[in-house]
Amino acid sequence: MAEDNVTLTVMDLPLNQGVLLANSLDKVFVGSFRGSQSDLLNSGAPGSASLLLDLTGIPTGSDLTGVVAGETRDWQAWSHDVGGAR
């Protein structure tokens, strides 16, 4: 049995802000999160966020699905930079 040991880490984020991680099987920009997994995290003082994945049950909108060997999932991290350019 393969190990279920994958952690996604996003770095260089605005400090102490919400971070939304989304995935999709499609290789397109995910403009909305319909049909994708999304997890809300916080970047905290270090400006980074990590998500431990359960490869046997990744949410895909309305269902859970396991990752299959050879499958590629595309991930995006969204955050709000309140101090950024306006």
N, CA, C and O of each residue as an XYZ file, in Angstrom:
344
protein
N       0.845     -1.180      0.000
C       0.000      0.000      0.000
C       0.885      1.235      0.000
O       1.864      1.297      0.744
N       0.556      2.202     -0.814
C       1.322      3.444     -0.893
C       1.070      4.294      0.352
O       0.008      4.219      0.971
N       2.071      5.102      0.703
C       1.918      5.994      1.846
C       1.013      7.164      1.480
O       1.077      7.697      0.372
N       0.186      7.544      2.415
C      -0.715      8.685      2.256
C      -0.073      9.852      2.994
O      -0.534     10.249      4.064
N       1.015     10.411      2.406
C       1.827     11.382      3.118
C       2.193     12.541      2.197
O       3.312     12.602      1.687
N       1.249     13.465      1.981
C       1.497     14.616      1.117
C       1.044     15.873      1.856
O      -0.085     15.944      2.343
N       1.932     16.861      1.933
C       1.595     18.147      2.531
C       1.862     19.245      1.518
O       2.952     19.322      0.952
N       0.865     20.098      1.286
C       1.036     21.272      0.433
C       1.437     22.440      1.325
O       0.835     22.650      2.378
N       2.439     23.196      0.917
C       2.867     24.375      1.663
C       2.953     25.558      0.715
O       3.553     25.469     -0.356
N       2.343     26.671      1.122
C       2.379     27.911      0.367
C       3.136     28.925      1.217
O       2.839     29.103      2.398
N       4.129     29.593      0.601
C       4.977     30.527      1.352
C       4.922     31.920      0.736
O       4.358     32.119     -0.340
N       5.518     32.877      1.437
C       5.580     34.273      0.996
C       4.198     34.889      0.834
O       3.940     35.627     -0.116
N       3.321     34.579      1.766
C       1.961     35.118      1.766
C       1.903     36.363      2.653
O       2.785     36.571      3.486
N       0.862     37.195      2.477
C       0.647     38.285      3.427
C       0.461     37.691      4.833
O      -0.140     36.627      4.979
N       0.966     38.364      5.846
C       0.916     37.844      7.215
C      -0.505     37.868      7.777
O      -1.277     38.792      7.522
N      -0.827     36.835      8.544
C      -2.086     36.742      9.286
C      -3.329     36.957      8.417
O      -4.254     37.662      8.822
N      -3.353     36.364      7.246
C      -4.486     36.502      6.333
C      -5.056     35.133      5.994
O      -4.367     34.116      6.080
N      -6.309     35.128      5.613
C      -6.947     33.902      5.159
C      -6.349     33.448      3.838
O      -6.032     34.265      2.974
N      -6.200     32.146      3.694
C      -5.663     31.549      2.465
C      -6.627     30.454      2.040
O      -6.978     29.585      2.839
N      -7.047     30.493      0.805
C      -7.951     29.485      0.277
C      -7.175     28.625     -0.711
O      -6.657     29.134     -1.705
N      -7.092     27.322     -0.443
C      -6.444     26.380     -1.354
C      -7.525     25.630     -2.118
O      -8.450     25.080     -1.520
N      -7.406     25.609     -3.432
C      -8.401     24.934     -4.271
C      -7.687     24.012     -5.239
O      -6.574     24.302     -5.678
N      -8.328     22.901     -5.571
C      -7.744     21.977     -6.555
C      -8.778     21.610     -7.591
O      -9.985     21.711     -7.372
N      -8.266     21.181     -8.723
C      -9.131     20.758     -9.811
C      -8.377     19.758    -10.672
O      -7.147     19.777    -10.712
N      -9.090     18.897    -11.351
C      -8.473     17.995    -12.318
C      -8.248     18.702    -13.649
O      -7.498     18.218    -14.496
N      -8.898     19.846    -13.831
C      -8.760     20.613    -15.071
C      -7.522     21.493    -15.017
O      -7.178     22.020    -13.959
N      -6.855     21.654    -16.146
C      -5.686     22.516    -16.225
C      -6.101     23.903    -16.695
O      -5.627     24.406    -17.714
N      -6.990     24.498    -15.929
C      -7.465     25.835    -16.252
C      -7.475     26.658    -14.974
O      -7.435     26.115    -13.870
N      -7.529     27.966    -15.134
C      -7.660     28.867    -14.003
C      -9.003     28.608    -13.336
O     -10.034     28.606    -14.008
N      -9.007     28.392    -12.036
C     -10.242     28.146    -11.299
C     -10.779     29.490    -10.822
O     -10.404     29.963     -9.749
N     -11.658     30.110    -11.617
C     -12.207     31.410    -11.270
C     -13.266     31.325    -10.192
O     -13.490     32.299     -9.472
N     -13.915     30.198    -10.064
C     -14.830     29.937     -8.958
C     -14.472     28.552     -8.429
O     -13.772     27.786     -9.092
N     -14.947     28.246     -7.255
C     -14.523     26.993     -6.626
C     -15.531     25.879     -6.809
O     -15.432     24.840     -6.155
N     -16.507     26.081     -7.696
C     -17.477     25.037     -7.989
C     -16.749     23.847     -8.613
O     -16.000     24.013     -9.576
N     -16.963     22.670     -8.077
C     -16.336     21.479     -8.647
C     -14.904     21.280     -8.219
O     -14.189     20.461     -8.796
N     -14.473     22.026     -7.206
C     -13.099     21.853     -6.744
C     -13.085     21.730     -5.231
O     -14.068     22.044     -4.559
N     -11.967     21.272     -4.707
C     -11.792     21.247     -3.267
C     -11.335     22.615     -2.848
O     -10.544     23.250     -3.546
N     -11.822     23.081     -1.719
C     -11.265     24.309     -1.173
C     -11.133     24.157      0.332
O     -12.031     23.643      0.999
N     -10.013     24.607      0.855
C      -9.741     24.575      2.285
C      -9.303     25.962      2.701
O      -8.444     26.563      2.057
N      -9.892     26.483      3.784
C      -9.535     27.798      4.273
C      -8.514     27.652      5.399
O      -8.755     26.957      6.387
N      -7.381     28.312      5.235
C      -6.295     28.282      6.213
C      -5.964     29.712      6.586
O      -6.581     30.647      6.074
N      -4.986     29.897      7.484
C      -4.503     31.226      7.847
C      -2.994     31.234      7.708
O      -2.325     30.278      8.098
N      -2.450     32.323      7.148
C      -1.004     32.410      6.914
C      -0.214     32.667      8.183
O       0.989     32.407      8.216
N      -0.858     33.173      9.232
C      -0.197     33.392     10.509
C       0.976     34.352     10.426
O       1.186     35.026      9.418
N       1.741     34.396     11.526
C       2.896     35.296     11.606
C       4.000     34.958     10.610
O       4.680     35.873     10.147
N       4.217     33.672     10.253
C       5.295     33.387      9.299
C       4.937     33.673      7.837
O       5.819     33.666      6.978
N       3.658     33.922      7.541
C       3.261     34.156      6.153
C       3.292     32.900      5.311
O       3.652     32.944      4.134
N       2.912     31.763      5.916
C       2.860     30.507      5.172
C       1.682     29.681      5.679
O       1.194     29.890      6.789
N       1.236     28.746      4.854
C       0.134     27.873      5.224
C       0.407     26.483      4.673
O       0.941     26.339      3.573
N       0.038     25.457      5.441
C       0.240     24.067      5.024
C      -1.051     23.288      5.172
O      -1.852     23.541      6.071
N      -1.235     22.338      4.273
C      -2.412     21.473      4.291
C      -1.958     20.034      4.103
O      -1.351     19.696      3.087
N      -2.256     19.175      5.098
C      -1.979     17.743      5.002
C      -3.132     17.105      4.240
O      -4.286     17.208      4.657
N      -2.829     16.450      3.132
C      -3.858     15.862      2.281
C      -4.173     14.436      2.686
O      -3.285     13.690      3.098
N      -5.428     14.061      2.568
C      -5.850     12.671      2.682
C      -6.100     12.190      1.255
O      -7.147     12.480      0.677
N      -5.157     11.467      0.694
C      -5.227     11.075     -0.716
C      -6.324     10.067     -1.016
O      -6.619      9.806     -2.182
N      -6.929      9.499      0.011
C      -8.009      8.538     -0.216
C      -9.371      9.213     -0.289
O     -10.356      8.573     -0.656
N      -9.441     10.492      0.055
C     -10.730     11.181      0.051
C     -10.593     12.677     -0.115
O     -10.786     13.428      0.841
N     -10.262     13.123     -1.318
C     -10.166     14.555     -1.587
C     -11.532     15.042     -2.062
O     -12.087     14.494     -3.015
N     -12.078     16.069     -1.407
C     -13.366     16.610     -1.859
C     -13.269     17.172     -3.274
O     -12.294     17.841     -3.618
N     -14.278     16.900     -4.085
C     -14.314     17.422     -5.457
C     -15.673     18.051     -5.710
O     -16.405     17.624     -6.603
N     -16.001     19.034     -4.949
C     -17.305     19.668     -5.094
C     -18.331     18.985     -4.220
O     -18.471     19.338     -3.050
N     -19.058     18.008     -4.759
C     -20.128     17.356     -4.007
C     -19.793     15.934     -3.576
O     -20.649     15.254     -3.009
N     -18.572     15.464     -3.828
C     -18.230     14.072     -3.548
C     -16.781     13.984     -3.076
O     -16.030     14.952     -3.188
N     -16.394     12.843     -2.557
C     -15.000     12.552     -2.209
C     -14.448     11.572     -3.225
O     -15.148     10.661     -3.667
N     -13.197     11.760     -3.592
C     -12.568     10.831     -4.528
C     -11.123     10.606     -4.116
O     -10.469     11.512     -3.600
N     -10.634      9.410     -4.341
C      -9.237      9.108     -4.058
C      -8.358      9.465     -5.247
O      -8.794      9.415     -6.398
N      -7.133      9.819     -4.957
C      -6.166     10.118     -6.016
C      -5.695      8.798     -6.618
O      -5.416      7.846     -5.890
N      -5.607      8.740     -7.940
C      -5.207      7.540     -8.644
C      -3.781      7.714     -9.164
O      -3.380      8.822     -9.519
N      -3.019      6.630     -9.209
C      -1.649      6.691     -9.723
C      -1.635      7.293    -11.123
O      -2.431      6.901    -11.976
N      -0.746      8.230    -11.360
C      -0.613      8.865    -12.657
C      -1.510     10.079    -12.852
O      -1.397     10.780    -13.858
N      -2.396     10.331    -11.900
C      -3.318     11.460    -11.990
C      -2.609     12.757    -11.605
O      -1.744     12.768    -10.729
N      -2.986     13.841    -12.266
C      -2.423     15.153    -11.949
C      -3.535     16.059    -11.443
O      -4.583     16.179    -12.078
N      -3.308     16.688    -10.313
C      -4.245     17.680     -9.776
C      -3.536     19.020     -9.756
O      -2.359     19.113     -9.408
N      -4.263     20.048    -10.131
C      -3.724     21.400    -10.143
C      -4.282     22.157     -8.941
O      -5.480     22.111     -8.663
N      -3.384     22.859     -8.228
C      -3.756     23.579     -7.015
C      -3.528     25.068     -7.197
O      -2.613     25.490     -7.904
N      -4.373     25.855     -6.549
C      -4.219     27.305     -6.498
C      -4.349     27.742     -5.054
O      -5.115     27.168     -4.280
N      -3.580     28.776     -4.700
C      -3.721     29.406     -3.385
C      -4.188     30.833     -3.609
O      -3.594     31.574     -4.392
N      -5.246     31.211     -2.923
C      -5.784     32.573     -2.999
C      -5.631     33.214     -1.630
O      -5.936     32.593     -0.611
N      -5.162     34.446     -1.605
C      -5.100     35.192     -0.357
C      -5.423     36.647     -0.631
O      -5.454     37.078     -1.784
N      -5.662     37.393      0.418
C      -5.997     38.808      0.286
C      -4.862     39.617      0.887
O      -4.587     39.506      2.081
N      -4.203     40.426      0.077
C      -3.108     41.269      0.548
C      -3.683     42.647      0.848
O      -3.794     43.489     -0.043
N      -4.050     42.875      2.118
C      -4.694     44.136      2.484
C      -3.744     45.329      2.369
O      -4.199     46.471      2.304
N      -2.449     45.086      2.343
C      -1.483     46.177      2.236
C      -0.969     46.367      0.812
O      -0.076     47.183      0.584
N      -1.516     45.629     -0.140
C      -1.022     45.660     -1.517
C      -1.508     46.873     -2.286
O      -2.217     47.728     -1.755
N      -1.112     46.927     -3.545
C      -1.513     48.033     -4.409
C      -3.018     48.049     -4.615
O      -3.660     46.999     -4.608
N      -3.567     49.206     -4.792
C      -5.025     49.348     -4.972
C      -5.353     49.836     -6.328
O      -6.528     50.013     -6.653
